[in-house]
Amino acid sequence: MNQPVTITFVPEQVVTWLIIGLIAGLLASVLVRGRRFGLWGSIIVGLLGALIGGLIFTVLGIQVSPALADGIMIRYIDILVAFIGAIIVLVLVGAIWWRRF
């Protein structure tokens, strides 16, 4: 258990995550009726969607091959996973928001 952990920060990956989050969040907000969240809200919804979509794909055993290239690389499968998760996030937020009022 006492093994060192190395965390590397690659700016290109962060930019890729932001772009994929924005695309997935915007597409999900177009598909799901309700409030629009704007630019930063769409990015946050897309990033949360990517986490939830990745978790769902892992639990279901659906393999998504990791990107092997350096730099900014936007793949359709990454957008699809984030999009599916973003739809789930928006539906859950809409259900919670609807019950509050």
Summary of the structure (lengths in Angstrom):
residues: 101
radius of gyration: 15.2
end to end distance: 48.0
largest distance: 49.5
contacts: 273
relative contact order: 0.20
helix: 68%
strand: 0%
